[in-house]
Amino acid sequence: MTRVCLISPFAGLAGDMLLAALVDAGAPLEAIRAAVTDTGLTGWDLAVSRVVTHGLASSRAVVSVTDDATSRRAGELIAMAGRIRDRAVADTAAAALRAIAEVEGHLHGEDPDEVHLHELGGHDTLVDIVGVAAALRALDVRTVHCEPLPLGSGTVRTAHGVLPCPAPATAALLRGALVTGTPLVGETVTPTAAALLRALSADYSPPPPMRLSATGYGAGTRTLPDRPNVAVVRLGELETADVRDLVVLETNLDDVTGELLGYVVGHLLDSGALDSWVTPAVMKKGRPAHVLHALAAPETADELERLILAETGTLGVRRTTVRRTAADRSTDIVQVHGMPVRRKHGPHHGKPEYDDAVAVARQTGLPLRVVLAVAAEKPEES
């Protein structure tokens, strides 16, 4: 299964809101703290609390700081991210910080590594960015999708004075993102959130169908008059499938007994055919007949074709290329009257293995249909 994260910025998106939502969805706080500790950052603590806003319970991430450093060079933050032992987390965090550095450097005409980050240079930025990267890693998220980002109007106060919303750095970081208007006033998307979305290569198209596994709500610090100030994440699994080109071999047979047909089907399966079956047919002059089929990988088709020719005596074998989609599957074993029965599970259905059920029926004297029903209904064993 491939784990997907869908971000719904209901009231906007900030780094701490995304981090809190991921924790609310199940990301372990210990793994997040450990990744931040790897950076060498001191004088901080991260806590996640439960809050209720407009009747909706959600999580809020709070960074407590005892170190009074509020600004750092971008290169210093990037180097700190590089110390994280998990390379995937380090790479994501460094990419987000690098995106901020390049945008700020361009806006202020400075070298990206040397640019001083004021509001973005404190503990919060590093904790939020590293925390989100570590949370996604711990949740085994492979793909991030994001719904359109609501951009507020008005102004925001920064170290450089009053600027329009979205702030220039945010607007630059959101280049290529899907955005929409909102009646909300003020900063609804922060530069930290925008940088994270860029580093995660967020996809703004709707995600493919997935099986929903968890939902998390992350609260921001601002109180809104008419709605909860939350961002939502939804985690789900894509039902992956193996799609490949295969070969179907088939021949018409009107002079082969049923016993021989059964033998050939078994021989084909034992010799590497992915499947083999027989269908009834009526040939010319009304002769009853059968069509023998075999599904094969391209690399085994020649050998199986020779087997069909030799075993049936047919004068020809047709070959067709087909595309097969094989759904993700798993197996488990349950005990029926003390005997093991394997079960195969797909995304929408599961069933016991026929041969195992036959062995139980023969050993116990139970009807085969009863054994199959018992095996199918038994809960999964640990």
N, C-alpha and C positions, 0 to 999 in steps of 0.2 A: 504494500500500500504506500502511496505517496501522500505525505501530510501537507495540507494547504492551509494557509492563514488568510482569511478575508477580513480586511479592516473596514469598518463602517464609521467614518468620522461624523457621527450624528450631530454634534455641536462643535466640531472642529477637531484638531489633533495637535497634541504636544507630546514631547518625549516622555514626560512623567505619566501622562494619560495612557499612552501606548504600553509603557512598562507595567502600570497597574492592571490594565486589562489583561495582559498576558499572564500575570500572576493570578488574577482572578480566574483565568481559564485553566490554571493548573501548573504553570511554570514554577519550579522549586526556588524559593528565595535563597536557599543555601548556595545553589549553583551561581546565582546572580552575584551574591556577595563575594564568592570566591573569585570570580572573574575580575571584579572591581579591585579586589585586594591584590591580584597579580600585577596591576598597573603600577603599584607603589604609591598610590594616592593615600594620604594620611589625613586625619582629622575629620572623618566623615562617619555617618551611620545611615543605614537605609531601613526604613520601617514601612510596612504596608498595613493600613487600617481599613476598617469597614465604615462606610458612611451611607446615609440615605438622603437623596436629593430628589425632590418632587415625587416622593413615594417609591423611588427606584434604588435598591441597594446596590452598591458598587464598591470597588476598592480604590484607595488613594495611596499613592507612593509619596513618601516624605523623606527628603534628605536632610539630616541634621548635620551642621558644620561647626567644628571648633577651630578650624584653620581659617584665617581671615583673608587668604588670597582670593581675589575676585576676578583677576585677569591673568592670562598666561599667553605666551607665544603659541601659535598654532603648532609649530614644529615640536614643541615640548609635549603637547597633548598627544600628537600622533606617535611620538616615541614611547609614551606611556602605554598607549594601546598596543604597541608592538611587543610589550612584555608579557601579554596574556599567553598562557601556555597552550590553550586550545587555539590552533591556528585559524580555524574557521571563524571563531569569535573575534580574534585579533584582526583578521582581514576585513571583516564587516565593520568593526568599530573604526579601524584606520581609514577605510574608504569614506565613511560618513564624515569624519573629522577632516580628511583631505578635501572633500567637497566644500565644506564650510570655509576652509583656508583659501581655496582657490577663488571662491566667490568674494570673500572679504578682501583678498589681495587685489582682485580686479577692481572692486569698487573703490578702494582707497589708494590704488596705484602702488602697492607694496609687494615685496616677495611673499608668496603664500606661507612659507615656513617662518618668516619673520613677523608677519602681521600679528598684532596684539588683539586677542579676542577679549572684549570687555564683558558684556552680558553673557557671552558664550564661553568665557574662559574659566568660569568657576567650577566648583565641584559638581553642581547639578548636571551640567552638560556631559561631563565624562561619565558620571554614574548612570544617567539616562541612556546614553548611547551604548555603553558597554553592557548595561543591564538588559536592554532590548535585544542586543546581539546574543547574549548568553541565554536569555529566555527562549528565543526562537530555536537556538541550538539544542537546548534541553528538551524542548517539545518536538524535536526532529522535524521542524518545518522546512520543506524544500522549496516552496513557491509562495510568494506573497501577492495577493490581489488587493486592490484598494478601490473603494467606491469614490465617486467624484468628491473633491475636497471643497468645503464651503469657505469662500473667502469673504471675510468681514470688511466693512467699510470704516471710514474715519481715520484716526491717527494712532500712532504708538510712540511713546516717549523712550528714547534711547540715549546712550552716552554721547551721541553726536547730535542730539536735539530731537525735536518732534518730526516724525517721518510719516508718510502715508501708509495705510494698510492695503495690501500686505507690505511689510518692510522690504526695502530693496534686496536684501540678502535672501529673504524668503522667496520673493518673486523670481530671483535668478535660480535658486535651487529647485523651484517648481517647474522650470522649463521642460515642456513635454508631458507634464502631468495633466490629468483631467480635472478641471475645476468647475465650480458652479457658484452662483450668487447666493447670498443669504441675507435675511433682514438683520442679523446680528451685527453689532457695532464693535469694532476693536479687532485685536489680533486673534484670529480663530485658528490659524495654522502657524506654528512656530518654526524658526529656522532649524532647530534640532529635529523636529518631526520631518520636515522636508528633506533634510540631509539623510536621515535614516531611510526614507522611502527611495531616495536615489541610490544609496549604497546597496539596498536590498533588491534593486532592479524591479520595483513594484510594477505589476501589470494592472492597468486601469480598465481592461476589458472584463466582462463578467467571467467568473471562474467556471470551469466545466462542472457537470454534475458531480457531487461528492456526498459522502455519508457524513452528516454532521456529528461531531463527537463532543464538542465543548463550546461554551460561549462565555466570554468574560467582559466585564464592564469596568472601565477605568475612568475615575472622576478627576476633573480639573479643579483648580483652586477658586476659580471665579464662580459666583452665584448668578445664574440667569433668571430672569423674572418669570418665564413661561415654560421652561423645559429643563430637564436634567442636563448638566454640563458634563457629558460623558462621551467617550469613544468606545466602540464595541469591536471586539474581535471574535470571529467564529472560526473554529478549527474543524477540519474535515479531512476525510481520506478519499482520494480518488481510487476508483476501482480499476486498477491498471489491467491491461490485457496485452497478451503477446500476439502481435499481428505479423504474419509472415506468408510468403508465397510457397505453396505446396503443390504436389502433383497428384492427380487422380488417375489411376490406371483402371481400365475396365474392358471386359470382353463379353460377348454374347455366347451362351452355351446352351445347346439343345440336345446334347448327347452325353451328358455327364450326370451320374447318379447323385442323389442327395447326400449319401455318405461321403462321396469324394468331395463334393462341394464343402461340406463341413470340415473335412480334413484340410483342404486348401486354405480356407479362411484361418484356421488355427495356425497353419504353417506360415502364412503371410505375417500374422501378428508376431509369432515367435522369431521371425526373420527381420523384424524392424519396421513393419508397416505400422503407421500411427492409428489406423483403423481399417477394418475390412468388413464388408457386408454383401448380402445377396438380395437382389430384387427380382420378382417374377416378371416375365415379359411374354408377349405373343409375337412370334416371328412370322416370316413369310409363309404362305400356305397354311396359316393357322396353327403352326407348330408351337406348343407350349415350350417355354425356355426360361432361363435365368440369366441375369446380368451379374457378373462377379466384379466387385469394386475393391480397390485398395487405395488408401490415402497414404502418401509417402513424402518424406523429405526429398528434395531434388537429388541429394547425393546418394540416396539408396534406391531411387526409382529404377535404374537400369538392372540392378540385381533382382529386384522384386518382379520386374517384367520378365526376366529369364525364368524365374520360378513359376510364374503363371503359365508361360508357354510350355515348360517341361511337364508340369503336373496335370494340366488340363488337355493338352494336345490341341489347343485352339490354333487357328491359322492367323490370328492377328490380335493385337492389343492396342486400344486407343489410349491416348495420353492427353490430359487437359491440365492446364495450370490454373489453380484456384487460390484465392486469398482467404486464409483462415484467421479468425479472431479467437484466441483462446483466453477465456476469462481467468483472472487470478483465482487460485484454488489452494486449499490446505487440507490436511488429513489429521484425524485423531483416532484413538482406539478406545472402545468401550468393552466392558465385560458382560457377556450374556451367558448366564448359567455357568460362570467360571471360565468361559472361553473367550478369547479376544476376537473382536470384530472391528475391522477398519472401516472408517467412514470418510468419504470425500465430500468436502464442502466447497461450493462456489459462492459468488456474491448473492445469489437469490435462492439457492436450493442445495440440499445435501442428501446423501443417501448412503446406506451401508454397502460394503463390497459384497457382491453376490457370492463369490467362492467361500468367503469366511462364514457367511450366513448358512450356506449349504452344509459346511462342516459341522456347525452347531446343530442344525436340524437333524443330520444323520446321527450325531452322537447322542442327542437327547430324545429323539423321536418326536419332537415338536413339528407342527406344520411349518414349512418354510415361510409362509406369509406371516405367521406369528413371530418368528425370529426376526424377520425384516422389520416388522412394526415395533417390536421391543427395542431393537438396536437404534432405530431412527429416533425414538422418543426419549432415550436415555440422556440425561444431562452430561455435559462434557466433564471428563474426569481429570483431576489435577495430578 
